[in-house]
């Protein structure tokens, strides 16, 4: 009888978390929203408008915001605008650089020395309008598919990857995200496309850029990926990978050993984990372009990186759309303010506690 009671108690304790991690569970849409939205917080220079952006990060001062913005459109190819922007706590632009150096900023990371890492996810072929037969503009020496390390004032310190991209033993092809540890170890998530020939892996480098290991391939199994779109790390040193195309987060140790899989944060484009292990997970596609997930709402889910509990939810105000909406990139400053970088709506939004 004692064993039966113990088993029942164990079941009662374990069931809620297990239910959260089950792919067939009910969507997590009902958490409270303790935030209000501040639009227009970041002030661009006069005459400049926001383009698409999925790249946002916080400076090591805990309050300044770095953004990778796609030059008032969805590409910086042929543009003379600076795509890398830094805003102070008041939303004033205080630094910008990168004109003619980045084709398609997709991810951004600020390391412990305040260096700014930018993921350039495409080559220098400009977007073409239907029926456009004019010769494309090709800015010189920007082949893309690389991870670029800049000093805080915009000096290029390192270019990681083959200019113009590579596959298999070469790298990268459509990289998405970069994360750098305090010790200087570099992790890159690769593979923006979702097709049979897409790259889908995580690569690990030492601080000099030497490849140490890699793991993953296109698929739906354990340690397989479909659009590994964002990276974050918790206080234990566990690496969280937003496996967007598979509607889940996979968690690994730093050598690629699979530790866990979570589904309760939905279809994530962006991840951020605070020093206190609060997880912010941005979903910009559920209920819109994500096949088979109309019941999940888009927005930013907030919870625990320790046990996977979801506490709150900042919903996308757009109820119905067939495009990407809400935040793709997400970052959180030292005061707990949340920043959402939006590709579809072309905006940077700030969320503060009510």
N, C-alpha and C positions, 0 to 999 in steps of 0.2 A: 504494500500500500504506500509506504514511504517513497519507494522508487517511482511508483506511478504518479504521485503528487509532484515529485521532483521533475519528472519528465514533462508533466503538464505545465509547471511553472517555467521550465526552459522554453517550451513551445510558445507560451504567452509572451515571454521576453523577446524571443527571437523573431517572431512572426512579423511585426511592423517593419523592421529594417529589411527582412528578406522580401517582403511584399514590395518595398520601394525599389528593389533591384530587379524585379521581374519584368521582362519586356512587355508582358501582356497586362500589366497593371493599369489601373485607371490613371489618366493624366493628372499631373500635379499642377493644377491651375488655381487652386482655392486658397493659397497662402495669402496672408494680409500684405498690403503694400504700405510700408511705413515712410515712404518717400514722396516728395513732390518734385516736379520737373522744372528746371531752370533752362529755358531755351535762349539762345543768343548770348550765352555767357562769354564765350570766346570771341573776341573782336578782331576780325580780319582787317587788313588795310583797306582804305577806301577804294571802292571799285572792284574789289575781289569778292567772289562768292565761293561757298563751299563746294567742293567736288566730293566724289565718293571717298570714304575712308573706312578702313577696318583696323587701323593701327593707332593705339593710344597707350601711353605708359606714364608713370609718375617718376619725376626726378628724385634723386636721393635726399633732397631737402624735404620730401614728404608732401609737398604742396604744388610745385610746378608741374605742368602737364605738357608732355611731348606728344605730337600728333604727326602721323604720316598721311598727308592729304594729296589726292590725285589731281592737283593742278586745275581746280575748278571744273573738272570733268571726270572721266573714269580712267584717265591715263595721263602721264606726264610726257609722253613721246612728242617731241617737237615743241614743247613748252619752255618758256624762259622763266617760269615761276619757280620759287623755292618750294619743294614738297615737304620738307621737314621743318616743323614749326614748334616753338616752345612758348607757352603762355604762363604768366605768373598767377598767383592765387586770385588776383582780381580779374583775370581773363584778358589781360593786356599782352599782346605779342611782344616778346623780349628777345627772341632769337629766331633766325631762319637760315636755312642753307640747303644745298643739294641740287640746285638747278643744273640740268644737263647731266646728272649723275645717277638718277633713279628713274626707271621706266614706270613701275607700277608698285608703289609701296603697299605692302600687305601686312606685315607684322613689324613691331617695334619693341625694343627692350632697352632699359637703362641699367647698366651694371653697377657694381659697388664702387667703381671709380668714376662714375658719372659719364662713362662713354656711352654713346647712343648706337645701338645695333639696329639696322634697317634691313628688312627682307624685301628684295626686289623680285617679284614673282613671275615676271614675264620678260620677253625679249623686246627689241625696239621696233617691232612692227606695229604701226599705229592702228587703232580701230578704224574700220572702213565702213562708210555708209553704204547701204544697198545701191548698186548701180554706179558706184564711184569708180571711174576708170583712170583717174589721175595717178601719177606716180606717187607712191607714199613717201612722206618725209622720214628720213632715217638719221637721227642725231648720231654723230660720230662717236665711236668707242664706247657705246652703251649697249652691251649685248644682253644684260639682264640675267635672270635665273641665279642670282648670287645673294650672299649675305654680306653686308657692308658694315664695318665698324668705324664710327666717327668719334673724334674727340668732341667735347661739349661745344666747342666753337666751330665745328664743321670740318676739321681736317680729317681726311681719309687715312685711317690707321691700318686697316686690313681689308682685303677682299677675299672672302671665303667661297670657293667653288669655281667651276670652269666658266669663263665668260661665254655667254650664249647658251649655257646649260649642258647637261650630260646625264646619261642614264647608267644603270648597272654599276660598274666600278667607278664611273665618274659621278659627279654631282655638281649642281642640283638640277632637277627638272620641276619647275613650278613649286618652289619652296613656299611655305606658309608662315612659319613661326620660328623664333629663336628664343632660347633661354640660356642664360649664363650664370653659373654658380659663383659664390663668393670666392672660391678657389680658382675660378677661371675656366672650368670645364664648360664646353659649349654643346648644347643640344639643338638640333634643327629638325622640324617636322616638314616632310616633303610630300607633295602630291595634291595639287588643287583640283585636278580633273577627276571625274568619276566614270571611268570606262575601263575596258579590259586591258588596255596597254598603259594605264596610268601608273606612275610611281606611287608608292604608299609605304613610307617607312620613316623611322626615326634614326638620325645619325648622331654619334657622339664624337667630339673632338677634344683634344687637349688645348691649352690656352694659346699654343702657337699655331693652331689650325690643323694639326696632324689628326687624321681619322683614326679613332681607337676601336670603334665597333659600330654596328648598325643592326637594326632588327625591323621586322615587319615586311609584309607584302600585301598586294591587293586581295581582299577577301573579307569574310564575315566571322572567321573563327577567332579564337584566343590569339592575341598578339598579331592579328591581321588588321588592316585598316582600309577605310574608304574615306578619303579626304581628311587626313589628320591635320586639323585646322588650327589648333592652338596648344600651347604648353604652359604649365605652371608647376610649382614645386611647393610642398608643404614643409612644416618645420622638422619633419622626420627625414627629409631628403627624398621623399617619394615623388616621382615624376608623373603628373597628370597629363594625359593626352586627350584632347577633344576629338574623338573619332566620329566626326560629324555625319558622314554618309551612313554610318551604322547606328546613329541615334544613341550614342553612349559615350561614357568616359572610361578609358582604360588606365589603370594605375600600375606603374612599374618601379622597380628599384633602378639605380643609376647604371646598372649593367644590362638592363633589358629584361630582367626576370619579371614575369607577369604576377601581380599581387592581387588585383581585384578588378571588377567591372561594375560600373554603376549606370543605371538607366534613368534614375529618377530626376536628373537634371535636364533631360530631354536631348534635343538635337543642337549641340553646342558649336558655335562659331568662335567664341572667345572665352577665356578662363582667366581668373585672377584669384590668388590666395594671399591673404594677409598674414603678417607674422603671428597672429593669434589663431591661425587656421580657419578663418572664415572663407568659404568658397563662393565666388561670384561667377555664374555661368550664363553666358549670353546666347540666346536662341533667336536667330533672325529668320528662320525658314519654316518652322513647324506651322501647320495650318495654312501655308501658302504654296510654296514650290516643293516642299518635301512630300514625296509620294507616300500615301498610306497613313498620314499623320494629321488629318484634319481636326482631330479632337484635342490636340495639344495646342496651347496658346503660345505665341511668341512673347519674348521678354527676357528679363534677367532674373534667374532664380538664385536665391541666396541661402546658404546653409553651412553645414559643418564639413570640413575636409577630413575630420577625424572619423566620424561614423556615418556620414552621408545623409544625415537628416536635412530636410529642406524646411527652412523657417519662414521665408517671405518671398514675394514675387513682385517685380516691377513690370506690369504688362505693357505690351505695345498698344498705344491708343488706336492704331488702325486695326479694325476688326477683320476686314475682308480685303485681301490683295492676292495677286498671283505673282508678286515679285518679292525679293528679299526686303525685309523691313525690320524695324527696331535695330538694336545694337548688334554689330558683329564683333567689334572689339570692345573690351571692358577693362577699366582700371579704377583703383580706389586709392584716394589720398590718405594721409595720416589722420585726418579728422573724420574719416568714414564717408566722405562725399564720393559718389559714384559717377563715372564718366562713361558714356556710351558713344562709340564711333559707328556711324551708320553709312552703309554703302548705298542702299536704295534711296532713302530720303535725303542723302547728302547733307549730313549734319553732325555736329558734336553736341550732345546733350549732357547736362549736369543734373544729378539727382541729389537732393539734400534731405535729411531727416525732417519730418513734419514737426 
